[in-house]
């Protein structure tokens, strides 16, 4: 096998030579039944027996890497796929910069690397669990299929991390792999490891915001890990990024289609003021202020995933050569950062100020800044829909101090502009910035399933083009089959 094509002859599709690695093959085949049990219990509810038009990876080259076809989700061919090896690759950053990339785990970094793999791995099944009930309220057959594509690929990304744990960490790795199947999103006794992955995803607007914001955090983390001096992790994440792009596409275009439909409905009804919430809601579409509040919520939850702005753990992982920065290979500094500084927003004497701190300690902040820049580009594309429709209203990302539970601003209240608020001011104004119970009930009232091919719920516009260039009435999920 040339490392580009995928071997589909065994139980576990792979391009890592499992046929020649009996120990790891046996470990993964032993883990497989537990994974299927988890998928059938915690994967998409009510659709396990339906034929879904899904893409499956058949190679890892840049062209023609996937094929499309109907498959029942429990029979999807999850597997272990690594991007092609780069001959002579060296570690691109940290104290080991310039040394040959590691093909085995360096002993002194074993615990740190295992922790990175487990945290990344834990996010993958968590999002499947969060989204398992959404099929019942899908706004179209097209969107239903996109949900399931995201779900099966999150499942494959779990396989990606489990392979690394099983191959390189022996008994410890096998135990961690089992724990990844035992934790549950939102469970009081055994929750997922990161806060945003224990939040409910109760409706499709939440799903689109999650895939726009939280999967974008995944993109940033995978880019940082794709720079790793541990070459199997680098290659794993490089291929995962190929699939992750679709998840953000689902989120960005989902919100964009909601904005488009709301604009169309307002225009047809002669409503010039998008903030006239009652009149807009009476049209059966989602008003723009509620869209803004949902964006505020999901943006702030996602910021917490980056951790503390000042972080010794991030510095240690960088110094060790295990986790770099976003697109490290395109940066022009010395990639060691011993003497460099980076500006960080901090809380000082009751005020938010910017302060230069050692760049090694501010790596979380830098990655978060890259995330904000990337997210802003997507918001700008939403706003172009408003601009073309002739409305002056614009969606915006809130200040990074807004609604935070982790980091510099966890102990304070700030509004969406970054102005400090008292407890009383926050309590009085929170519902103007975050979704209220009334907002959530309204959104829930719109969540009625539309499964007939070519039909769409009234609150969302059809996509510009179908998946795999299929026509608008294509049956992506065979509901009756």
Residue pairs with C-beta under 8 A, 6 or more apart in sequence:
1 7
1 15
1 17
3 15
3 60
3 82
3 84
3 85
4 15
4 59
4 60
4 61
4 84
5 15
5 58
5 59
6 13
6 14
6 15
6 57
6 58
6 59
6 60
6 79
6 81
7 13
7 14
7 15
7 18
7 19
8 58
8 77
9 19
10 18
10 19
10 25
11 29
11 32
12 18
12 25
12 28
12 29
12 32
12 78
12 79
12 80
12 159
13 57
13 77
13 78
13 79
13 80
13 81
14 79
14 80
14 81
14 163
15 59
15 60
15 80
15 81
15 82
16 80
16 82
16 163
18 24
18 25
18 28
18 80
19 25
21 167
24 163
24 166
24 167
27 166
27 174
27 177
28 80
28 162
28 163
28 166
31 162
31 166
31 174
31 177
31 178
34 178
34 181
35 78
35 155
35 158
35 159
35 181
36 74
37 181
38 125
38 181
39 73
39 74
39 128
39 155
40 48
40 74
42 125
42 128
42 129
42 132
42 184
43 73
43 74
43 128
43 132
43 151
43 155
44 73
44 128
44 131
44 132
44 134
44 135
44 147
44 148
44 151
45 132
45 133
45 135
45 136
46 135
46 136
47 73
47 135
47 144
47 148
47 477
48 72
48 73
48 74
49 72
50 72
50 73
50 477
50 478
50 479
50 481
51 70
51 71
51 72
51 477
51 478
51 481
52 70
52 71
52 72
52 73
52 145
52 148
52 149
52 476
52 477
52 478
53 68
53 69
53 70
53 145
53 467
53 468
53 470
53 474
53 475
53 476
53 477
54 68
54 69
54 70
54 71
54 73
54 76
54 145
54 148
54 149
54 152
55 66
55 67
55 68
55 149
55 468
56 66
56 67
56 68
56 69
56 71
56 76
56 77
57 65
57 66
57 79
57 81
57 156
57 239
57 243
58 64
58 65
58 66
58 67
59 65
60 81
60 82
60 83
60 84
60 239
60 242
61 84
65 242
68 467
68 468
70 478
71 77
73 148
73 151
73 152
76 152
76 155
78 152
78 155
78 156
78 159
79 156
79 159
80 159
80 160
80 163
81 156
81 160
81 236
81 239
82 232
82 235
82 236
82 238
82 239
83 234
83 235
83 236
83 238
83 239
84 235
85 231
85 235
88 100
89 100
89 101
89 231
89 234
90 97
90 98
90 99
90 100
90 101
91 97
91 98
91 99
91 100
91 101
91 102
91 229
91 321
92 227
92 229
92 324
92 328
92 329
92 335
93 227
93 229
93 318
93 321
93 324
93 325
93 328
93 335
93 336
94 229
94 318
94 319
94 320
94 321
94 322
94 324
94 335
94 336
95 319
95 320
95 321
95 336
96 229
96 320
96 321
97 321
97 335
97 336
99 229
99 321
101 229
101 230
101 231
101 234
102 229
102 230
102 231
103 231
103 232
104 168
105 113
105 168
105 169
105 230
106 230
106 320
108 320
109 320
109 322
110 169
112 316
112 317
112 320
112 322
113 230
113 233
113 322
114 165
114 169
114 172
114 173
114 176
116 225
116 233
116 317
116 322
116 323
117 161
117 164
117 165
117 176
117 233
118 161
118 165
118 176
118 179
118 180
118 193
119 193
119 194
120 161
120 221
120 222
120 225
121 157
121 158
121 161
121 162
121 165
121 176
121 180
122 180
122 183
122 192
122 193
122 194
122 197
123 192
123 193
123 194
123 197
123 218
124 154
124 155
124 157
124 158
124 161
125 154
125 155
125 158
125 180
125 181
125 183
126 183
126 185
126 192
126 194
126 197
126 198
127 150
127 151
127 154
127 185
127 197
127 210
127 214
127 215
128 151
128 154
128 155
129 184
129 185
129 186
129 192
130 185
130 186
130 197
130 199
130 200
130 201
130 210
131 147
131 150
131 151
131 201
131 207
131 210
134 147
134 201
134 203
134 204
134 207
135 144
135 147
135 148
136 449
137 203
137 204
137 447
137 448
137 449
138 144
138 147
138 204
138 449
138 450
138 451
139 204
139 449
139 450
139 456
139 457
139 459
139 460
140 450
140 451
140 455
140 456
140 457
140 460
140 462
141 450
141 451
141 452
141 453
141 454
141 455
141 474
141 475
141 476
141 477
141 479
142 456
142 462
142 463
142 466
142 467
142 474
142 476
143 204
143 254
143 460
144 451
144 476
144 477
145 467
145 476
145 477
146 250
146 467
147 207
147 250
148 477
149 246
149 250
149 467
150 211
150 246
150 247
150 250
153 243
153 244
153 246
153 247
154 247
156 243
157 240
157 243
158 180
160 236
160 239
160 240
161 180
161 236
162 177
162 180
163 236
164 173
164 232
164 233
164 236
165 172
165 173
165 174
165 176
165 177
166 173
166 174
166 177
167 173
167 232
168 232
169 176
182 190
183 190
183 191
183 192
183 193
184 190
184 191
184 192
185 191
185 192
185 197
185 198
186 192
186 198
186 199
186 200
187 198
191 198
192 198
194 305
195 301
195 304
195 305
195 405
195 406
196 214
196 217
196 301
196 302
196 304
196 305
199 301
200 206
201 207
201 210
202 440
202 444
203 440
203 443
203 444
203 447
204 254
204 447
204 460
205 255
205 258
205 286
205 291
205 294
205 443
206 294
206 298
207 251
207 254
208 250
208 251
208 254
208 255
208 258
209 251
209 255
209 294
209 295
209 297
209 298
210 251
210 298
211 247
211 248
211 250
211 251
211 254
212 248
212 251
212 252
212 254
212 255
212 298
212 375
212 378
213 251
213 295
213 298
213 299
213 301
213 302
213 375
214 298
214 301
214 302
214 305
215 244
215 247
215 248
215 251
216 248
216 251
216 302
216 371
216 374
216 375
216 378
217 302
217 305
217 306
217 371
218 244
218 247
219 241
219 244
219 245
219 248
219 374
220 326
220 367
220 370
220 371
220 374
221 367
222 237
222 240
222 241
222 244
223 237
223 241
223 326
223 327
224 323
224 324
224 325
224 326
224 328
224 367
225 233
225 234
225 237
225 323
225 324
226 234
226 237
226 238
226 241
227 234
227 323
227 324
227 325
227 328
227 329
228 234
228 237
228 321
228 322
228 323
228 324
229 320
229 321
229 322
230 321
230 322
233 322
248 378
252 378
252 381
252 382
253 463
254 460
255 291
255 295
255 382
256 381
256 382
256 385
257 460
257 461
257 462
257 463
258 285
258 286
258 291
258 459
258 460
258 461
259 288
259 291
259 382
259 385
259 386
259 395
260 385
260 389
260 461
261 285
261 458
261 459
261 460
261 461
262 274
262 280
262 285
262 286
262 287
262 288
262 291
262 459
263 385
263 386
263 389
263 391
264 389
264 461
265 280
265 283
265 284
265 285
266 272
266 274
266 280
266 283
266 285
266 389
266 391
267 389
267 390
269 279
269 283
271 279
271 280
271 283
274 280
274 287
274 288
274 289
274 391
274 393
275 287
275 288
275 289
275 393
277 287
277 289
277 290
280 287
280 288
281 287
281 442
284 446
284 458
284 459
285 458
285 459
286 443
286 446
286 459
288 386
288 393
288 395
290 435
290 439
290 442
290 443
291 395
292 395
292 396
293 433
293 434
293 435
293 436
293 439
294 435
295 379
295 395
295 397
295 398
296 398
296 402
296 403
296 416
296 433
296 434
297 403
297 434
297 435
299 375
299 397
299 398
300 398
300 402
300 403
300 404
301 403
302 371
303 368
303 371
303 400
303 404
303 407
304 404
304 405
304 406
304 407
306 364
306 365
306 367
306 368
306 371
306 407
307 313
307 314
307 364
307 406
307 407
308 364
308 406
308 407
308 408
309 344
309 345
309 346
309 362
309 364
309 365
309 368
309 407
309 408
310 344
310 357
310 361
310 362
310 364
310 365
310 408
311 361
311 363
311 364
312 361
314 323
314 361
314 363
314 364
315 358
315 360
315 361
315 363
317 323
317 363
318 324
318 325
318 337
318 360
318 363
319 360
325 331
325 363
325 366
325 367
325 370
326 366
326 367
326 370
328 335
333 340
334 340
337 358
337 359
337 360
338 360
340 358
340 359
340 360
341 356
341 357
341 358
341 359
341 362
342 356
342 357
342 358
342 359
342 362
342 365
342 366
343 354
343 355
343 356
343 357
344 354
344 355
344 356
344 357
344 362
344 365
344 408
345 352
345 353
345 354
345 355
345 365
345 400
345 401
345 408
346 352
346 353
346 354
346 355
346 408
347 353
347 408
347 409
347 411
347 412
348 355
350 420
351 420
352 401
352 409
352 414
352 418
352 420
359 366
368 400
372 397
372 400
375 397
376 397
379 395
379 396
379 397
382 395
383 394
383 395
386 392
386 393
386 394
386 395
396 416
398 416
398 417
398 433
399 414
399 415
399 416
399 417
399 418
400 409
400 418
401 408
401 409
401 412
401 414
401 418
402 409
402 414
402 415
402 416
402 418
402 433
403 433
403 434
404 410
404 414
412 420
413 420
413 421
413 422
413 423
413 425
413 426
414 420
414 421
415 421
415 429
415 433
416 433
421 429
435 443
446 457
446 458
446 459
448 457
450 456
450 457
451 477
451 479
453 473
453 474
453 475
453 476
454 472
454 473
454 474
456 462
462 472
466 472
466 474
467 476
470 476
